Every structure is written in structure tokens, then in C-alpha cells.
Amino acid sequence: MNDSIILQCKDLTKRYQQGELDVQVLKGINLSIKAGSRVAIMGASGSGKSTLLHLLGGLEKPSSGEVILDNIHINRIKSSQLAKLRNQSLGFIYQFHHLLNEFTLLENVAMPLLIGNQSIKDAQQHAFALLLRVGLEHRVQHKPSELSGGERQRAAIARALINKPKCVLADEPTGNLDSKTAENIYQLMQELNQELQVSFLIVTHDKALAHRMDTVIYMEDGRIVDAISEK
């Protein structure tokens, strides 16, 4: 890990308004993620964890404040530029893998490269190399419905890493897995963090996963209330 900051937010707020209902979900969040770091975000349901992750990933716009990814203020650029930056610099992992059932595992993992206009041959070569790394080389021609939950999540991790992102954002990546499978996913993310120096920012309720990170950030009622180093 080095001291360069790959992702940060400043005074980030988010409100949702629907008719007379006005809910402030985030209340002035300041956060910096260093290159190669591993950070967990914990907090009760409704504390704003997933909303924060969505804003950091450029999936939603803040009500106020700034998100800066790789020195670019993402809320000041065009949506087409944001989509390209997000595809190049970020990887996403969700509790439910979001693999496309009509495509093979190889095609699913190659998809971000194809979206970025890489040739099918090159994209599939890179996808195969990553599937080999996560232990799924024997499953490349299988559809997601033919895989176990752990295999699908390993494939989702491979897809998140295919563009060699600076940071992977993960929302409850082990939340749908049994304890043994979750353990395998922990170890895989730790190995990939060390090998590739990619940062991981993980929203989780899983204390075992959180305490393996470098830092655990605790959220409550839309605010960061504590940050504890696990080193």
C-alpha cells in the first residue's frame, strides 16, 4: 500500500425527496481510500452504507459535496466520460453476483473489456487468465445457473478485476454465502489485493470479513462515527 489517494469524497450529502417526504441519508461524509488499501464499512441497516458506496461508484449523484476518483471530480464530467472512467478505474461486486445468465462465464468476465471496445480474442484471453487465477478454468463455458454460489461470486470478482481497476467496491460480497465459502472469498480478495495492489472498499455486516481489512469505518444515521485500524 502507498500513500496516494485513489478515491475520496468531501462533505458528501444525499437527500431523497418524494412528495412531502424528505429524508437525508448521508450527512457530510469525508473519506479517503489509499491505493492498495482494504477498508470495510459497517453499520446498522439504514445507516447509509450502500448509498455511500453508490455515490463513490458514480452510480448516483450526491445532493452536495464532491467525489474524486483518480484525481477527477466525477460529478463535474459528462455521463459518457463518467461511464468510461468507471469502467476503467472501478470494479463492482454485489451480494447477488449480477452475472448474465444467457452468457457463459468467459463471456460474462470479458464483458467490461468488450464494452471498452477491446477485441473479442484479447478480451477472452484476459478473462480466461483471471478465471484461471480464481480457480474457475474448468467452468469457462458454463452458464451462471450451472455454478454454485461461491463459484458465481468468484466469477463476479474476476469480472470486477478484468480492467485492472484502481479500486473495487463491494456491497455485502459474502452476504449470500455459507461460512466456508465466505472464508474462501475472504482469502481470494486478500490475495488479489496483495498481488495486484487493487484497493477494496467493502460494505459488510460480516465482522469476520471486516476485521481482516486494514481499517473498519463505522456509520450511524448517515455519518461516520468511528474508524478503527485493524493493523
C-alpha positions in Angstrom: 0.0 0.0 0.0 1.2 3.5 -0.8 0.1 6.9 0.4 -1.6 8.0 -2.9 -5.3 8.5 -2.6 -7.3 6.8 -5.4 -10.9 7.6 -4.2 -12.2 10.2 -1.9 -15.3 12.2 -1.0 -15.7 15.6 0.6 -18.7 16.9 2.6 -20.9 14.3 0.8 -24.6 14.5 1.4 -27.6 12.7 -0.1 -31.3 13.5 0.2 -34.3 11.7 -1.2 -37.4 13.7 -1.7 -40.8 12.2 -2.7 -43.8 14.4 -2.2 -43.7 15.8 1.3 -41.2 13.1 2.4 -37.6 14.5 2.7 -35.0 12.0 4.0 -31.4 12.9 4.4 -29.5 9.6 4.1 -25.9 11.0 4.1 -24.8 14.0 6.3 -21.4 15.4 5.3 -19.2 12.3 4.7 -15.5 12.8 4.3 -13.5 9.7 3.3 -10.2 8.8 1.6 -9.2 5.5 0.2 -5.4 5.0 -0.4 -4.1 2.9 -3.3 -3.8 -0.8 -2.3 -5.7 -0.4 1.0 -8.6 -2.6 2.3 -11.4 -0.8 4.0 -14.6 -2.1 5.5 -17.8 0.0 6.2 -20.1 -1.3 8.9 -23.3 -0.1 10.4 -26.9 -1.0 11.0 -29.4 -1.2 8.1 -30.4 2.3 7.1 -27.1 3.9 8.3 -26.2 4.9 4.7 -23.6 2.4 3.8 -24.9 1.3 0.5 -25.9 4.8 -0.5 -22.3 5.9 0.2 -20.9 3.1 -2.0 -23.3 4.0 -4.8 -22.2 7.7 -4.7 -18.5 6.7 -4.6 -19.0 4.5 -7.6 -20.8 7.2 -9.6 -24.0 5.1 -9.7 -25.9 8.0 -8.1 -25.3 11.7 -7.8 -24.9 13.4 -4.4 -27.1 16.2 -3.2 -24.0 18.2 -2.4 -20.3 17.5 -1.9 -17.6 16.0 -4.2 -16.5 12.5 -5.2 -12.9 12.4 -6.6 -11.8 9.3 -8.4 -8.2 9.1 -9.7 -7.9 12.9 -9.3 -11.1 13.5 -11.4 -14.1 15.2 -9.9 -16.7 12.8 -11.2 -19.7 15.0 -10.6 -18.3 17.6 -12.9 -17.9 15.4 -16.0 -20.3 14.2 -18.7 -22.2 11.0 -18.2 -20.3 9.4 -21.1 -16.9 10.4 -19.5 -18.1 9.0 -16.2 -19.1 5.7 -17.7 -15.7 5.4 -19.3 -13.8 6.3 -16.1 -15.9 4.0 -14.0 -15.3 1.1 -16.4 -11.5 1.7 -16.4 -10.9 2.6 -12.7 -13.5 0.8 -10.7 -14.7 -2.8 -10.2 -18.0 -3.7 -8.6 -19.0 -6.8 -6.6 -22.5 -7.3 -5.2 -24.2 -9.6 -2.8 -26.0 -11.1 -5.7 -23.5 -11.7 -8.4 -25.4 -10.0 -11.3 -23.9 -12.3 -13.9 -25.9 -12.5 -17.1 -27.5 -16.0 -17.4 -27.6 -16.1 -21.2 -23.8 -15.8 -21.4 -21.0 -18.2 -20.4 -18.7 -17.4 -17.6 -15.9 -16.5 -20.1 -18.3 -14.1 -21.8 -19.5 -12.6 -18.6 -16.0 -11.9 -17.3 -14.9 -10.5 -20.7 -17.9 -8.1 -20.9 -16.3 -5.0 -19.4 -13.4 -5.2 -21.9 -15.8 -5.7 -24.8 -17.7 -2.6 -23.6 -14.4 -0.8 -23.8 -14.0 -1.9 -27.4 -11.3 -4.5 -26.9 -11.3 -7.3 -29.5 -13.2 -10.5 -28.6 -10.0 -12.5 -28.8 -8.0 -10.3 -26.4 -10.9 -9.9 -24.0 -11.5 -13.6 -23.8 -7.7 -14.3 -23.3 -7.7 -11.8 -20.3 -10.9 -13.3 -19.0 -9.5 -16.8 -19.1 -6.4 -15.8 -17.3 -8.4 -14.3 -14.5 -10.8 -17.3 -14.3 -7.7 -19.4 -14.0 -6.5 -17.2 -11.2 -9.7 -17.6 -9.2 -9.9 -21.3 -9.8 -12.6 -21.5 -12.4 -10.7 -22.5 -15.5 -12.8 -25.7 -15.7 -16.1 -23.6 -15.7 -15.4 -21.2 -18.5 -18.1 -22.5 -20.9 -20.7 -23.0 -18.1 -23.7 -20.6 -17.6 -24.1 -18.9 -14.2 -27.1 -21.1 -13.4 -24.8 -24.2 -13.5 -22.5 -22.9 -10.8 -22.5 -22.9 -7.0 -23.0 -19.6 -5.1 -19.3 -19.5 -4.3 -18.3 -20.1 -7.9 -20.6 -17.3 -9.1 -19.1 -14.9 -6.6 -15.5 -15.8 -7.7 -16.6 -15.2 -11.3 -18.0 -11.8 -10.2 -14.7 -10.9 -8.6 -12.8 -11.9 -11.8 -15.2 -9.6 -13.8 -14.6 -6.8 -11.3 -10.9 -7.1 -11.9 -10.8 -7.5 -15.6 -10.0 -3.9 -16.4 -7.3 -3.7 -13.7 -9.2 -1.2 -11.7 -7.6 1.1 -9.1 -10.4 0.2 -6.6 -13.1 -2.5 -6.2 -16.3 -1.5 -4.4 -18.1 -4.5 -2.9 -21.6 -4.5 -1.3 -22.1 -7.5 1.0 -19.9 -9.8 -1.1 -20.2 -12.7 1.3 -23.8 -11.9 2.5 -25.3 -14.7 0.4 -22.7 -17.4 1.2 -22.2 -20.1 3.8 -19.3 -19.6 6.3 -16.9 -22.0 4.5 -17.5 -20.4 1.1 -17.2 -16.9 2.6 -13.9 -17.9 4.0 -12.6 -18.8 0.5 -13.9 -15.4 -0.8 -12.1 -13.6 2.0 -8.8 -15.3 1.2 -9.2 -14.7 -2.5 -9.8 -10.9 -2.1 -6.8 -10.7 0.3 -4.5 -12.5 -2.2 -5.7 -10.3 -5.1 -5.2 -7.2 -3.1 -1.6 -8.1 -2.3 -0.8 -9.4 -5.9 -2.5 -6.6 -7.9 -2.3 -3.7 -5.3 -6.0 -3.0 -6.0 -7.9 -1.3 -3.2 -11.0 -2.9 -1.8 -13.8 -0.9 -0.2 -16.3 -3.3 1.3 -19.8 -2.7 2.8 -20.5 -5.6 5.1 -22.3 -6.9 8.1 -19.8 -9.7 8.4 -17.5 -9.0 11.3 -15.0 -11.7 10.4 -14.5 -10.1 7.0 -14.4 -6.5 8.3 -11.7 -7.3 10.8 -9.4 -8.7 8.1 -9.4 -5.3 6.4 -6.8 -2.5 7.2 -9.5 -0.2 8.5 -13.1 -0.6 9.7 -15.3 2.5 9.3 -18.5 2.6 11.3 -21.5 4.5 10.1 -24.6 5.6 12.1 -27.5 7.7 10.9 -25.8 8.9 7.7 -22.5 9.8 9.4 -19.1 8.2 10.0 -18.9 7.8 13.8 -15.6 5.9 14.1 -12.7 4.5 12.1 -10.5 1.8 13.6 -7.2 0.5 12.2 -7.1 -3.3 12.3 -3.3 -3.5 11.7 
